[in-house]
Structures are given as C-alpha cells and as structure tokens.
Amino acid sequence: MKIDDIGEVRQLTLDRPQRRNALGDAMMRDLAHALQDADGDPDVRAIVLNAEPPAFCSGSDLKELRLMSVQEMGRHELATAQVARSIAGLSKPVIVAVEGYALGGGFLLALSCDVVVTASNARWHLPEVPNGWLPPWGLHALVARTGVARARLLTWATDPIDGTEAHRLGLADYVTSPQQADDAALALAQRLAALPPEAVTSCKRFFESFASLDGERLDRLATLFFETDAKTRAARATLAKFQTKPQMLVKQ
C-alpha cells in the first residue's frame, strides 16, 4: 500500500501490480489500517483510493483462496466485506479512481466508496457466477446504485461493460478520458476537502444508514451461498486453474 499526503488529501494506492492488485489477506489488512489512520488524522479531510497499473483490482486472490478450506474462504471473504463496509462509516469522504479494470471484489470495493470516478475505457465485470459462485459480499452496494433488477443482471455477468456504460448505469459518478481518472479523483477530493469539515462529516453520517442498510446481514447471507457454491464442480474447476505450480529445479 502506497500512502501519500497531497495537501489535505490522503491518497491510498493499492500496490500489488504483479497480482493485478488482487484482494489478498495482507492487502486487506493494509487497506483497513490505512483507512482508519486517514480517518483519524486531523490534517486529512478527504481520501482517494486508486491503484498501480495495469488494473484497479482483479478481485479476490484466487491463488490464495484455492489453498483454503471452504470455511476459511468464507471467513476471508467476511473479513474483506467488513473492510469495504467500513468505508461508509468513516467521517471523511472516500473517492475511488478506476483505471484498467475492476473485476469481482474490485468492482464491489469501488462501489463501496462514496464517489466513483472511472476512465471511459475501464472494464467493469463481475465474473463470479460464470466461475461457479455468488459474489460473497458487496451486492447491497450494487443494489443501492442500480436497483434490484439491474444488479441481478450485472451479477449474472452476461457482458462486461466499459466505464462509459458504468457511468450511464449509475455505477460511477464521473467518467473521464483514459488515464485521467486518478487526476479527476484527486481534484474532486481537493474540492471536498475545502468544504467545512463538520458539515462534510454530518453529510456522511446522515447517509451512512442508507449506504450500509442491512449490509452486514446481506454479506453474511451472500457468503453462505458462496460457501455452498464453492463445493460445486464448476467452482472447484475454476479454483484448480489457479493452482500454484511447483518451482522448476535449476541446474547448478
């Protein structure tokens, strides 16, 4: 996790490009701590979440998941869900910048932020159902932005969409030219940081109940479905593709 202070804005950068910023255990612990530290810093008035190229986030780290039991996978996803839900409870606005692609958990992590900025050519997709399971968390954030019918269709993942379409559907609040989302998110964060901080916090506190309405219960329900799905042949076949290959012996 890279952390930079730009005036009164704290920029948190997912920094695991070799794994396309997949949401592994260490990454989520770092993100949770960074969010809480930023929220508790009186010199920070807004937070930007972005990522090192080539992607915002490829979702759950399937190489890690395949080494876990079904129960361990469920616990991991519930811990990830708690971090995403915690964003609504922060006292400061969180603006996310999506470049490259946002897949699965990356898609839903972005939607958990207060304001979503996407590049027009960013790829948005929920591949979980084609992989054999229901997304185990974050679907309440999707429903809040798009409504039930559209959320169900997007979760079935019939087609990936680009940033322009994500903006049209209400997934994103702002759409920019390619490679401009980071700058636009920072500029917006600076405008929010310039507002009276008490009023900004009051706004977040008021809308928190709407943003996180029944979120914990729904995440637990989705995780139960996920655990059931993870035992099926389709899910096992998907996870098997991410088996870590043994290192080849090097001749001396």
N, C-alpha and C positions, 0 to 999 in steps of 0.2 A: 504494500500500500504506500503510495507516494502522498505526502501531505505538504501543501503549500499554502501560505497565507498571502493573499493579494488584497492589500488594504484590509477592509472589514469582512472579506470573503475567505472562507476556508475551502480550499479545493482538495477533494479526496479522489485519488486516481487509482482505479483497480490496475494492478501492475503484475499481471501474470500472463504476459502475451504468448509465452510458449505453450500455454494450455488454453489460449483464447479467453483468458480471464474467467475460466470455469469456477463455479462456486464450491470450492473445497472447504474442509473444516478450518484450515488456517486462515484462508481468505475471509471467511465469515467472522471469525473471532477478531481479526484485524479491523474489519469494517465496523463491527459493533463497538469496539473500543474507540475508533476514530470518530464515529458519530457522537458518542457520549462525551468525548473530550471536546469536540467542537461545540456541542450544545452547552457545555459548562464553562466555556471560555468567554468572559465578558467582552473581550475585544472582537469576537466573531459575531456577525449579525446575519449572515446567510451562508449556506453551504452548497457547493457544487459537487456533484458526483459524476465523474467521467471515467475514461479507461484508456490504457495504452493500446494503440493499433495492434492487430488489424480489426478488432471487434470490441464492442461494448462488453458483451458477455455471451458465452455459448451455453449458459445454463449450468445444471448440476454437473459435477465432475464424475462422469460415468466410470472412469478408471478407478476412482475411489469407491464408488457405490458397489461395483461388482465384487469387491473384496469384503463386503459387509453381509451379514445375515439380513433377512427381511426386516426383522425388528430393529436392527441397527440402522438400516436405511431409513426407517420411519422416524427414529429418534433424531437422526441427522437432519432430515427434512423439516421436522418440527422446530429444531433449533434455528435453521435458516429462516423459517417462517417468522419466528419471533423477532429476528433482526429486521426483516422487511417491515413487519407491523410496527416496530418501534419508531419508524420514521414519522408516522402520523402523530406520535406523542411528543416529539421534540418541540422545543419552544421557538425554533428558528426554521425558516423555510429551506427546503432542500430542492434544488433544481438539478435535474439529470440531463446529460447530453449523450445522445445515442448516435454513434457513428459505426459504420461497418455492418454489424448485425446484432440483434437482441433476440436470443433464442431461449425458449423454455423459461427456466428460472431467471434468466437475464431479462426477458420480456416482462415478467411479472415483478421483478425488482424495480425496473424502470417505472412501472405503473404505480408502485408503492410510494414514489416520490411525489412531492407537492406539485411540481411543474415539470412537464416533459418537453424537451426540445429534441427534435430529430432531424438528421440530414435527409434530404429528399430521396437519396438513393440507399438509405439504410434498409436492411432486410429484417422484417419482423415475422416471427413464426413460432408457433407452439407445436413442437414435434412429438410431444409425449404420447398422444393417442396412437399415432402411427407406430411409435416404438413399443406400444403394448400396455400403457398405463395412463391413469388420470394424473394431471399435474397435482402434486400433493399439497400445494399452498398457493395463496395469492389470487385465487379466482374471484374472491369477493371484490378485489380492487379492479379486476377486469369488468365485472358486472356493474360496479359503480360508474365506470366510464362509458360503457357501451349499452347497458341494458342486458336482460337475460337472453333474448333470442340471438343477438349478435355475439354475445360472449360464448354461447354454446357453439355457434358456427365456427368461431375463431378457435375454440378449443378442439373441435374435430379436425382442425388444421387441413381443410380441403385445399387451401392455397396460401403460400407465403404472400405477404404484402410488402410494399415499399413504404418509405417514410411519408410520401405524399398521401398515400391511401390511409396510413395510420393517423395522419392529421385529419383527414376527411371523416374518419370513423370516430374521432374523439379520443383515440389512444394518446395522441400527442397534442400539446397545446400550441406549439410553434413548429414550423418546418422551415429549414434553411437550405441553401445550396450545399452540395457535397463539401465536406471538410470545414464547414462553418458552424457546426452545432456547438462545439466547445466555446468558441468566441461568443456566440449568441447567448449561451447559458451563463457565461461569466458576466456579460453586460446586463442581463436581466437580474442576476444575483446582486450586482452592484446597485441597481435601481432599488431593489427591495431593501438592501442594507441601508440605504439613505433615508428610508421611511422611519417614523418614530417607532423605536423597538417595542415599546409596550403595546402599541396598537397592533403591530405585526403579530406579536405573541398572542394577543387576545383573539385575533382572527384565526390563528391556528387552533387555539384551544376550543373555540366555538365549533369549528368544522370537524374537529377530531372525531366526535361521536358519529358523524356521518361517514367519514372516511374509513373508520375502523369498525363500523357497525357489525357486531356478531362475528368479527373476523377470526378470533381465536377458535370459536366453536366450529366455524366452517373450515378452517385449516385442519383441525383435528379430524373432521369428517372426511375431507379430501384425502388426508394421509391414510385413514383406514381403507378407503377404496384403493389407494396407491399400493398399500401393502398386500391387499388381495390380488390386485393386478400383477404385482411383481412376481407372483408364484406361477404365472401362466407361461405356456410355451413361447408365446410371442415375446414377452418381456425377457425371459431367460436368453432367447436367441439374440436379442438386441444387446444385452449386457455382455454376452460372450464375445461380441465383436470388439469389446474394449479390454480384452484380456491382455495384461502386461506380458510382453514377450521376454523370455529369458535373455540375458546378455550373452552375446557370442564370445567364445573364448578367443583371446588374442594370442597369436603365436609369439613366443619370445625370440 
